[in-house]
Each structure stands twice: as structure tokens, then as C-alpha cells.
Amino acid sequence: MSKIKSNVTELIGNTDLVKLESVSKLTGSNIYVKCEFQNPGGSVKDRAALQIVLDAIERGDLKPGMTIVEGTAGNTGIGLALVAKALGFKMLTVMPKGQTPEKERMISLHGAELKLVDPCPFANENHFYHTARRIAEENTDYWWANQFENLSNYKAHFEQTGPEVWQQTAGKVDALVSVCGTGGTIAGNSDYLKQQNKDIDVWLVDPEGSGIVNYLKNGEYKAEGGSFTEGIGIMRLVENFKKAKIDHAVTLPDQDLVTISRYVRDQDGLVLGSSSALNVAGAVMAAVQGPKGRNIVTFACDLGERSFSKLYNQEFLQEKGVSEDFETAQELAQRYAEMSDKVVKV
């Protein structure tokens, strides 16, 4: 039996790795998901939140009585709220309007103050990122977490998540698949795993409306379309992403998230959030684009209850022109096998 924890932050990390039998049988390779929803705040972002706060305390930047402030699409705000309360700080979360109400409620439930701002381009000074930064600059008792540029984010995954994956697979991991928001997860994991075995194939999977794949292909952030996913995809180069070691990249549409999420729910009993569904779709792509029999690892970043009002809301999906019956998972896998021209080799 595990030892008794002294506070809730000690529950972060050491998540399980589970095989998804459905998509493994579908593709002929073993597809595993790291169960990041097991973290106490319910997502992979708990890891970065804890590392960011602990490093700031150690440096002397974050002092007793201060308030942590961060701009976020939701999960990092929840993770920081949890860590802040456990370690004796207050938390102010700045979020763009239009994120799922489930995430807004979770932030409030964790005792954080929530400030909603109008969504706008990054160049606009009222963007949620700039708003959080400005609050910290103008108030000496506030400290800005800065998850995009703060390399404690990358460090959390290089020192913890990556080693967990390596240990859980006994070093027999052939491919790693991840979405990218701040870049911390894919950077820390890919850097660590590549140092253990340079031949591990790292795939980045991107939603439409994000410019990462075009950047990796052409050196320019340019995007087409849009996505209802939250907190993933980006249109600028940030410090965490600079450390990522990527071999392949592909952009996938929202329709595929719906197909995969229903298939995994019905076959495996796991209700995936939007970013998790995109990860599993990317893992299917990586599997069918390579030889069979490989071990492919990706992340269940969070569970579907935070995506209920979008990914699992039939009325919302209809408004977005997305169908729950567009194609079967078998048809999706076959389509992916024929999409080698859409995959960017980095």
C-alpha cells in the first residue's frame, strides 16, 4: 500500500498507463493512454502547475500572502487553483469567454477568483495572456505563472512524466503522440524519451485553426479553419515548445474527435475530453502510417465531463456541422492509412 500523503499536491503524478484495446485491435499496434485525469485537479496540467509554483517559491519570486495569476483556457487554472489552496496562496484565473462552463465551474469550485475577458487575437492588449501579465506587473502582491514561457512547465514532464512512461513501458515505447498547447507536455516528454532512445517516433497532432504544423513545415505560423477544442493549438513560438523533439506532425478535424471519442467510450468505457480524443486520433494515425506491432503512447489529458457542452452536445455539434454518424472508426483508420501526403516529416 502507498504511504499517506501530507497534502493534495502529493497526489499529482504517477498516473497509470492503460491499453486501449479497441484502437489497438483496429490498427494492429498497441495504443496506450497515460491517465492524466487521475491527477487531483483532473488533468495533465496539474503537473505543470505544481512545478511552476514550487520553482517560484524556491527562487523567492512567490512569497507568502501573494496571489497567483494566470491566463488559461481552463485546465491550468484548475491545477493552479488546487495547488495554490494546498500551499496557502490565493489564485486569480483569467479566461477568455466561450470556454466550456464546466471549466468555469471547476475553477470556482476550487476557490479561485475567475476573471472572464472577451476573446481576441494575441496581438490585442486585452488578450487573456496579456491581461494576466498586466495584472501582475501592476500589483506587487500578484505573481504571474506564465505557463507558455515558463520552462518549469517543460521541467515537470522531463523530470516526471517522461520517466514514468519509460518505466511503465520497460523502455519499449516506439512512438509518442501529443497535442500541443503551451508545448510543455510534448517538449518535456519527447526530450526525455529521445535521450533514452533517439529512434522513438514523436508525433504532434494539431486541431484545425492552429498554425503549428505549418510552422514545422514552412517556418511560418499560418492556419486554416477552426476548432471547438480548447487549450490546444497555438499561433506563436513559445519557449516550452522550442524544446520539443518532433518527427511527424498532422492536422486533424473536429469530426475525427467525435468519431474516436464515441468509439473509445463504447468499446473501452473511457469518456475522453476533446484534447484526449485528438491525442487518440493522432495515435491511430501514427499506428496506421507505420509498421504493425509497435507500442504507441499518448495522453488522456482529461475526461469528457469538461467537454460535455461541446464534444458530447448533439445540438452544439449540429451547429458546427459535425455528425456523430459521419463514419465508423474502421473507415477513419482506413482513411488515415491513405493520408501519408498530409503528414509533415520534420
N, C-alpha and C positions, 0 to 999 in steps of 0.2 A: 504493500500500500504506500501511496505517496505521502510525504510529510505534510503537516498542517501549514498552510500559508499564513504569513504575518499580515498581508493586506492583499487587496484585489489585484494589484498590479502584478503580483507574482503568478497570477493565473494566465498571464499573457505569454503566448508562445507554446512550443512543444505540442503543436496540433497534430492530429492523426493524418495519415495518408491512406486513402481508400481507393480501391479499384472500381471503376465504373464498368460493370460487366456489359451493359447494353452497347456502349460505343466501342468497347474493346472487341466484342464479337463482330460488330459492324465493320470494323476496319482491319482486323487481324493483328493489331498491336495492343499492348497493354496500356490503357489510359488511366492515369491516377490523378486524383484531385487532393490537394492539401486543404484540409478542412479548417480554413481560417475563420469560419463562422463560430468555431469553438472558443475563440477569444472572448473575454468577458463583455467587451463592447460590441461583439458580434461581427467583427470584420478584421481583415488583414491590417487595417490602418491603426489598430491598437499598438502594433509593434513599433511603427514609426513614431506614434505619439509618445510612447514611453521613452524611447531612446532620445528623442528630441528634448523632452523635459529633463531627463536625468543628466544629459550632457550640459544643458543650460545651467542647471543647479551647480554642477561640478565646476563650470567656468566662472560662476559667480554672477552670471547675467540675470538669472531668475532668482529673486530673493523672497523670503517670507513676506506675505501680505500683498504681493503683486498679483495682477490679473493677466492670464494668458489670453492673447487674442490671435485669431487665425481666420483667414478666408478659406472656405471649403465648400464643396458640393454636398457634404454631409458626413461621410464616414470618418474622416479625420477629425471633424468637430465632435463627433460622438466619442471617439477614442480619447481625444484631449480632455473632454469634459470628465470622463471617467477617471483618467489619470490625475487631473487637477484636483478633483474632490478627494481622491485617495491620498494625495500627498499634501493637501492643505492649501490649495490655491483656488482662486476664482477663475471663471472661464467666460470669455465673450466670443461667440461664434458669428462670423459674418458670412451669410449665404445669399446667393442670387435667388430671386423669386423664381418659381417654376420647378424647383426640385420636388421630389415626392413629399407629400405631407407626412408620410411615415417617418422620414428622416428628421423633419422639423420637430415632430413629437418626441422622438428619441433624444434629441439634444436637450429639449426642455425637461424631459423625464430625468435626465442625468444632472439636472440642477444648473445648467449653463444658461447664460443670457443669450438670446438669439436676436441678431440684427439682420433683417432682410433688406436687400438692395435690389434695384432694378437690374436685370441682366443687360450687359452692354459689352462692346468689344474691349479687348485688353488695353488698347491704346487710350481708352476713355479713363480719366482720373477717378471716375466713380465705380469702376470695376471692383468686384468684391476683394480682389487681391490688393489693389491699391488702397481701398478703404481700410482694410485691416492694418496695413503698413502705416498709414497716416495716423490712425488712432494711437498706435504705439509710439510714433515719433512725437506726437503732440502731448502725450501723457506719460510722465516718468514712472508711474506706478503700473504701466502696462508693458508686457513683453510679447513681441511678435514671434510666433513659431516659425513662419516662413518655410513651410514644408517643401516647396518647389526647389528652393536653392540651398536649403539646409542639408548638408551631407550626413547628418545624423540619421536621416531617413534611409539613405543607402546603407549606412553602417548597420542598422538594425537587421537588414536582410543578409548582408555579407557575413555578419558575426553570428546570426541566429538561424534565420530561415534556410539559407543555403546549406549550412552544415546539417540541419535537420533532414533535409531532402537527401543529402549524400548518405547519411547514416541509415535512414529508413529504407533506402533502395539498396543498401550494402554496396554503394558505388556503381550500381548497374542502372544508371539512368542514361538514356540515349538522346533524349530531346526534352527541352524545357519550352513551355509556351506561356506567354503572358501578354495581357493588355498593358497599356501604359497611361498613367495619369500624370503624377509627378515624376515618374521614372524610377522611384526608389526600389520598388519590388523587382522589376526586371533587371535593374542595374546591379543591385546587391547580390541577387541570386545568380545571375549569369556570370558575374565577375568571379564569385567564389567557385561555382561549379566548373567554369572554364579553367581555373587554376588547378583543379583536381584532375580534369580530363579535357584537354583542348578540343577534342573531337565531339563533345556534346553539342548538338544542333539546337541553337536558340532561335525561337520564332517569336516575333512580335505580331500581335493581331490587333487591328485598329478598326474602330467604327467609322462609318461614313461621316463626313464633316470634320474629320481630323486630318492634319497635314503631315503626320509623322512618316507614313510610307513614302509620300512624295519627297520629303526631306532626305530620307535614306537613299532614294533612287536618284534624285536630281540636285540635292543640296539646297532645296527651297521649300519652305512651308507653304503648301498650296492644297486646298481641299475642295471637294465637290459634295453636294448633298448635305444631309444632316442625319442626326440620330437622336433617339429618345434615351439613350444610355446617359448615365450621369457620372461625372468624376473621372472619365477616361477620355483619351484623345487630347491633343494639345496643338497649338499653332506657334510655338516658340521653343527655342532650345534652352533648357534649364540645366543647372549643374548636376543634378542627380542623373538625368538621362545621359549626360556626357560619359558616364562610367559604364553604360550598358554595352554588353558584348553580344551583338546580334548577327545572325547568319541569314535569316529569311524574314520577310515581312509581307503581310497581306491585309487588305481592307475587306471587311465583310459587312453585308447589310443587316438592318434590324430584323428583316424577315427570318434570317437564319437563327437568330437568338430565340425566336418564338418556336421554330421547329425543334431545335435542340432542347430547349427548356421543357417542352411538353414530353419529348421522348424520354429524357432522363427522369423526369417526375414519374411518368407512367411505368417505366421499366426498372428504375433503381430506387424509387421512393425518395429522391432528393430534389427539393424545390430550390432551384438556382436563382440568384439575383441576376440582374442584367449583365454586369461585368463578368460574373461567373459563367453565364451561358455563352458569352462571347469567347471566353477562355476555352471552354469545352469545344465550341465550334472550331476554334483555331487548332485545338489538339486533333480533331478529326481531320482537318486539312493537312496538318503535319504528318499524320499517320498515313493517309492515302497517297501523299506525294512522295513517300519513301518506301523502303522495303518493309515487309511484314515482320512481326515478332519483336518489335522494339518496345522499350519501356519509355513512355512519354508522360511527363509530369506537368500539371498545370495547377491553378489555384481556384478554389471555391471562395472567392473574396468575401462574400456574404450570402445570406439566404434570401429567398424570394419575398419574404414579408415586406422588405424595404422597397420592393419593386412592384408591389401589388397593384397600385393605382395606375401603373403604366404597362408593364410586361404582362400582367395577368388580368388586365381590364379589357374585356372584349370591345366595349364601346370606344375606349381610347384607341385601341388598335385599328378599329374600323375607320376612325377619323384620320389615322396615319396611313391608311391604305395597306395595312398589314393583315394577313389572314392566318388563322390558326390551322387551316387546312390547305395551305399553299402547295406543300409537297411533303412526302414522307421522309424520315431520316435516311432511309435507304437511297432515295432519289437524291437527297442532299449530298450524301457521301459519293455517289456516282458523279454528280456534277463537280464536286471538289476534285475528284481524280482527273478531270478533264480541264482543270484551271491552271495548269502549270505556267501559262503565259501571264497570269495575273499575279504570280508570286515574284516578289522582288528579292534577288540574291544580293546580299550586302557585301 
